[in-house]
Amino acid sequence: MTRRLAPECHRRRPAQAGFALITGLLLLLVITIIAVAMFHGFGTEEQIAGNTREKQRAVNAAVSAEQWAEWWLVSGNAPAPTDCAAGIVPSASGMVCTQPLADFTKIPWNTGVQFTQFSQTLANTTQTGPQAQYQYFSSPVFYVTFMGQNAGLGGDVYQIDAYGYGTNSDTVAIVQSTFVIKVGGPDGCASCP
């Protein structure tokens, strides 16, 4: 006995020709490209944040040396200005020079005062692990130049240059200030800015 199918069963459905598959694969490809771009962007942002942190650490080290040099001048512990010979001296002895630095952008300087009171860990120690990121490449150095008398207002004018490092020698910052010291100013202060 032969069984016959109803005529509607013999109708063919129209072929999709893989359109849904191609659309799905293209959508997956676009989403993958977006995800890879996002991960690459996160890595770049982390590098920028790390570089910013390192630069700020170098600036803080240089400013520390500069502020200490200002305090040192005001305290009266600084020696008389002289023609400074080449060499880096410790801040315990220090020096005030009559000639300015030849080129303050050329680091390290061949003349200056090493800020030995800088109490941060230096990178040449053997510290490892997470604490190693808080090390500094070297102690900051400052250079004090006696610029002469402050015409009209009185007092001595000094220029203070200082540089400091971050974790490595590639991260360095240079700061500079002009500092006036008046002794026995009109209001009786020992040092008037």
URWO-V500988 format. One record per pair of residues at least 12 apart in sequence whose C-alpha atoms are under 10 Angstrom apart, sorted by the first residue. I is the first residue (numbers start at 1). J is the second residue. D is the distance in Angstrom with one decimal. If there is no record, write none. Layout:
I,J,D / I,J,D
This chain:
51,166,9.8 / 51,171,8.5 / 53,166,8.8 / 54,133,9.5 / 54,134,9.7 / 54,136,9.7 / 54,165,8.6 / 54,166,5.4 / 54,167,6.9 / 54,168,8.9 / 54,170,9.7 / 54,171,6.6 / 54,172,8.8 / 55,164,9.7 / 55,165,8.3 / 55,166,6.6 / 55,167,9.5 / 55,170,9.7 / 55,171,6.1 / 55,172,7.1 / 55,173,7.1 / 56,165,9.7 / 56,166,8.0 / 56,171,9.4 / 56,172,9.6 / 56,173,8.6 / 57,134,9.1 / 57,135,9.9 / 57,136,8.5 / 57,164,8.3 / 57,165,7.5 / 57,166,5.5 / 57,167,8.3 / 57,171,8.9 / 57,172,9.0 / 57,173,8.9 / 58,136,8.3 / 58,137,9.5 / 58,140,8.8 / 58,163,7.9 / 58,164,5.0 / 58,165,4.5 / 58,166,4.4 / 58,167,8.2 / 58,168,9.6 / 58,171,6.6 / 58,172,5.5 / 58,173,5.4 / 58,174,8.5 / 59,140,10.0 / 59,162,9.6 / 59,163,7.8 / 59,164,6.5 / 59,165,7.8 / 59,166,8.2 / 59,171,9.4 / 59,172,7.6 / 59,173,5.2 / 59,174,7.2 / 59,175,7.6 / 60,140,9.8 / 60,163,9.6 / 60,164,7.6 / 60,165,9.1 / 60,166,9.1 / 60,173,8.7 / 60,175,9.8 / 61,115,9.6 / 61,118,8.0 / 61,120,9.1 / 61,136,8.8 / 61,138,9.7 / 61,139,7.9 / 61,140,6.1 / 61,141,9.2 / 61,162,9.0 / 61,163,7.5 / 61,164,4.9 / 61,165,6.8 / 61,166,7.9 / 61,172,9.4 / 61,173,8.3 / 61,174,9.6 / 61,175,10.0 / 62,115,9.5 / 62,139,9.1 / 62,140,5.9 / 62,141,7.5 / 62,142,8.0 / 62,161,8.8 / 62,162,5.4 / 62,163,4.6 / 62,164,4.2 / 62,165,7.6 / 62,166,9.8 / 62,172,8.7 / 62,173,6.5 / 62,174,6.4 / 62,175,6.4 / 62,176,9.2 / 63,140,9.0 / 63,142,9.7 / 63,161,9.6 / 63,162,7.3 / 63,163,8.0 / 63,164,8.0 / 63,173,9.1 / 63,174,8.6 / 63,175,6.7 / 63,176,8.8 / 63,177,9.8 / 64,115,8.7 / 64,117,9.7 / 64,118,7.8 / 64,140,8.2 / 64,141,9.9 / 64,142,9.8 / 64,162,8.9 / 64,163,9.6 / 64,164,8.8 / 65,91,9.8 / 65,113,9.3 / 65,114,8.5 / 65,115,5.9 / 65,116,9.2 / 65,117,8.8 / 65,118,7.7 / 65,139,9.0 / 65,140,6.1 / 65,141,6.7 / 65,142,6.2 / 65,143,9.6 / 65,160,9.5 / 65,161,9.0 / 65,162,6.3 / 65,163,7.8 / 65,164,8.0 / 65,175,9.5 / 66,115,9.2 / 66,140,9.1 / 66,141,8.7 / 66,142,6.5 / 66,143,8.7 / 66,144,9.2 / 66,159,10.0 / 66,160,6.5 / 66,161,6.9 / 66,162,5.7 / 66,163,8.5 / 66,164,9.9 / 66,174,9.9 / 66,175,7.5 / 66,176,7.6 / 66,177,7.8 / 67,142,9.9 / 67,160,9.2 / 67,162,9.5 / 67,177,9.4 / 68,91,9.5 / 68,115,8.1 / 68,117,8.9 / 68,118,9.6 / 68,142,9.3 / 69,91,8.8 / 69,94,9.3 / 69,113,9.2 / 69,115,8.6 / 69,141,9.9 / 69,142,7.3 / 69,143,8.5 / 69,144,7.6 / 69,160,7.4 / 69,161,9.4 / 69,162,9.0 / 70,144,9.1 / 70,158,9.1 / 70,159,9.6 / 70,160,7.8 / 70,177,9.2 / 70,178,9.6 / 70,179,7.3 / 70,180,9.5 / 70,181,9.4 / 72,91,9.2 / 72,94,9.2 / 73,96,9.1 / 73,144,9.1 / 73,158,8.9 / 73,179,9.2 / 73,180,9.8 / 73,181,8.1 / 73,191,9.8 / 74,179,9.8 / 74,180,9.4 / 74,181,6.9 / 74,182,9.2 / 74,183,9.3 / 74,190,8.3 / 74,191,6.5 / 74,192,9.5 / 75,190,9.5 / 75,191,9.1 / 77,92,9.5 / 77,93,9.1 / 77,94,9.1 / 78,91,9.8 / 78,92,9.7 / 78,93,8.2 / 78,94,6.9 / 78,95,6.9 / 78,96,7.1 / 78,144,9.9 / 79,93,8.2 / 79,94,7.4 / 79,95,6.1 / 79,96,6.5 / 79,97,9.6 / 80,95,7.9 / 80,96,6.6 / 80,97,8.5 / 80,98,9.5 / 80,146,9.2 / 81,95,7.3 / 81,96,4.7 / 81,97,5.1 / 81,98,5.7 / 81,99,9.3 / 81,144,9.1 / 81,145,7.9 / 81,146,6.4 / 81,147,9.7 / 81,148,9.9 / 82,95,7.9 / 82,96,6.4 / 82,97,5.1 / 82,98,5.5 / 82,99,8.4 / 82,145,9.4 / 82,146,8.8 / 83,95,9.5 / 83,96,8.4 / 83,97,5.5 / 83,98,5.5 / 83,99,6.5 / 83,100,9.8 / 83,145,9.9 / 84,96,7.6 / 84,97,5.3 / 84,98,7.4 / 84,99,7.7 / 84,100,9.8 / 84,111,7.6 / 84,112,8.7 / 84,145,9.8 / 85,97,9.0 / 85,110,9.2 / 85,111,7.1 / 85,112,9.4 / 86,109,9.0 / 86,110,5.7 / 86,111,4.7 / 86,112,8.0 / 87,109,8.6 / 87,110,5.6 / 87,111,4.6 / 87,112,6.6 / 87,113,8.5 / 88,109,8.2 / 88,110,6.6 / 88,111,5.2 / 88,112,4.9 / 88,113,5.4 / 88,114,6.3 / 88,141,8.3 / 88,142,9.5 / 88,143,9.6 / 89,111,8.1 / 89,112,6.5 / 89,113,4.9 / 89,114,6.0 / 89,115,9.0 / 89,116,9.5 / 89,141,9.4 / 90,112,8.7 / 90,113,5.6 / 90,114,5.0 / 90,115,6.7 / 90,116,6.2 / 90,117,9.2 / 90,141,9.2 / 91,112,9.3 / 91,113,5.6 / 91,114,5.7 / 91,115,5.4 / 91,116,5.9 / 91,117,7.6 / 91,141,9.1 / 91,142,9.1 / 92,113,9.0 / 92,114,9.1 / 92,115,8.7 / 92,116,7.8 / 92,117,8.8 / 93,113,8.5 / 93,114,10.0 / 94,112,8.1 / 94,113,5.7 / 94,114,8.2 / 94,115,9.2 / 94,142,9.5 / 94,143,9.2 / 94,144,9.2 / 95,111,9.7 / 95,112,7.6 / 95,113,6.9 / 95,142,9.8 / 95,143,8.0 / 95,144,7.2 / 95,145,9.1 / 96,112,9.0 / 96,113,9.2 / 96,143,7.5 / 96,144,5.1 / 96,145,5.8 / 96,146,6.5 / 96,158,8.9 / 96,159,9.9 / 96,160,9.6 / 97,111,9.7 / 97,112,9.0 / 97,143,7.8 / 97,144,6.1 / 97,145,4.8 / 97,146,6.0 / 97,147,9.1 / 97,158,9.6 / 97,159,9.9 / 98,144,8.6 / 98,145,5.6 / 98,146,5.2 / 98,147,7.1 / 98,148,8.6 / 98,158,9.6 / 99,144,9.3 / 99,145,6.4 / 99,146,7.6 / 99,147,8.3 / 100,143,8.5 / 100,144,8.2 / 100,145,5.7 / 100,146,8.2 / 100,147,8.5 / 100,159,8.4 / 100,160,9.6 / 100,161,9.5 / 101,143,7.8 / 101,144,9.2 / 101,145,8.1 / 101,161,8.7 / 104,143,9.4 / 104,161,7.7 / 104,162,8.9 / 104,163,9.1 / 104,174,8.2 / 104,175,9.8 / 104,176,9.7 / 105,163,9.4 / 105,173,9.7 / 105,174,7.7 / 107,163,8.3 / 107,164,9.9 / 107,169,9.5 / 107,172,8.5 / 107,173,9.8 / 107,174,9.2 / 108,141,8.7 / 108,163,8.6 / 108,164,9.9 / 108,169,9.7 / 108,172,9.8 / 109,141,8.3 / 109,142,9.2 / 109,143,9.0 / 109,162,9.9 / 109,163,9.2 / 111,141,9.2 / 111,142,9.0 / 111,143,7.5 / 112,141,6.3 / 112,142,5.7 / 112,143,4.8 / 112,144,7.8 / 112,161,9.3 / 112,162,8.9 / 113,140,8.6 / 113,141,5.4 / 113,142,5.3 / 113,143,6.1 / 113,144,8.4 / 113,162,9.2 / 114,138,9.5 / 114,139,6.6 / 114,140,6.1 / 114,141,4.4 / 114,142,6.5 / 114,143,8.9 / 114,162,9.6 / 114,163,10.0 / 115,138,9.9 / 115,139,6.2 / 115,140,5.5 / 115,141,5.6 / 115,142,7.1 / 115,162,9.5 / 115,164,9.7 / 116,139,6.7 / 116,140,8.1 / 116,141,8.8 / 117,139,8.8 / 117,140,9.6 / 118,138,9.7 / 118,139,6.4 / 118,140,7.4 / 118,141,10.0 / 119,139,8.8 / 120,134,8.2 / 120,135,7.0 / 120,136,7.0 / 120,138,9.5 / 120,139,8.3 / 121,133,10.0 / 121,134,7.2 / 121,135,5.0 / 121,136,6.2 / 121,137,8.8 / 121,138,8.9 / 121,139,9.1 / 121,167,10.0 / 122,134,8.6 / 122,135,5.1 / 122,136,4.5 / 122,137,5.6 / 122,138,5.8 / 122,139,7.2 / 122,165,9.9 / 122,166,9.7 / 122,167,8.3 / 122,168,10.0 / 123,135,4.9 / 123,136,5.1 / 123,137,4.8 / 123,138,7.0 / 123,139,9.8 / 123,166,9.3 / 123,167,6.6 / 123,168,7.7 / 124,136,8.4 / 124,137,7.0 / 124,138,8.1 / 124,167,10.0 / 125,137,9.7 / 132,167,8.7 / 133,166,9.6 / 133,167,7.0 / 134,166,8.9 / 134,167,7.3 / 135,165,9.8 / 135,166,7.7 / 135,167,5.6 / 135,168,8.9 / 136,164,8.8 / 136,165,6.3 / 136,166,5.2 / 136,167,4.5 / 136,168,7.0 / 136,169,9.1 / 136,171,9.8 / 137,164,8.8 / 137,165,5.8 / 137,166,6.1 / 137,167,4.9 / 137,168,4.9 / 137,169,6.2 / 137,170,9.4 / 137,171,8.9 / 137,172,9.5 / 138,164,7.5 / 138,165,6.2 / 138,166,8.2 / 138,167,8.3 / 138,168,8.3 / 138,169,8.2 / 139,163,9.1 / 139,164,6.9 / 139,165,7.4 / 139,166,9.8 / 140,162,7.0 / 140,163,5.6 / 140,164,4.4 / 140,165,6.8 / 140,166,9.9 / 140,172,9.7 / 140,173,9.7 / 140,174,9.8 / 141,161,8.4 / 141,162,5.6 / 141,163,5.6 / 141,164,6.7 / 141,165,9.6 / 141,174,9.7 / 142,160,6.8 / 142,161,5.5 / 142,162,4.0 / 142,163,6.5 / 142,164,8.9 / 142,174,9.5 / 142,175,9.3 / 142,176,9.3 / 143,159,8.1 / 143,160,5.7 / 143,161,5.2 / 143,162,6.2 / 143,163,9.1 / 143,176,9.5 / 144,158,6.7 / 144,159,5.8 / 144,160,4.6 / 144,161,6.6 / 144,162,8.7 / 144,176,9.9 / 144,177,9.8 / 144,178,9.7 / 144,179,9.9 / 145,157,8.6 / 145,158,5.5 / 145,159,5.1 / 145,160,6.4 / 145,161,8.4 / 145,178,9.4 / 146,158,4.7 / 146,159,6.6 / 146,160,8.9 / 146,178,10.0 / 146,179,9.7 / 147,159,6.7 / 147,178,9.1 / 147,179,9.6 / 147,180,9.6 / 148,180,9.9 / 149,180,8.9 / 149,181,9.6 / 149,182,9.9 / 150,180,7.5 / 150,181,9.0 / 150,182,9.1 / 153,180,9.8 / 153,182,8.8 / 153,185,9.7 / 154,180,8.8 / 154,181,8.6 / 154,182,6.6 / 154,183,8.9 / 154,185,8.7 / 155,179,9.9 / 155,180,6.2 / 155,181,5.2 / 155,182,4.2 / 155,183,6.8 / 155,184,9.5 / 155,185,8.8 / 155,191,9.1 / 155,192,8.8 / 155,193,9.5 / 156,179,8.2 / 156,180,5.5 / 156,181,5.2 / 156,182,6.6 / 156,183,9.0 / 157,178,7.0 / 157,179,5.7 / 157,180,4.5 / 157,181,6.6 / 157,182,9.1 / 158,177,8.3 / 158,178,5.7 / 158,179,5.0 / 158,180,6.2 / 158,181,8.1 / 159,176,7.2 / 159,177,5.8 / 159,178,4.4 / 159,179,6.1 / 159,180,8.8 / 160,175,8.2 / 160,176,5.6 / 160,177,5.3 / 160,178,6.3 / 160,179,7.4 / 161,174,7.2 / 161,175,5.8 / 161,176,4.4 / 161,177,6.6 / 161,178,8.9 / 162,174,5.7 / 162,175,5.4 / 162,176,6.4 / 162,177,8.9 / 163,175,6.3 / 163,176,8.8 / 179,192,9.9 / 179,193,7.2 / 180,192,7.5 / 180,193,5.8 / 181,193,6.4
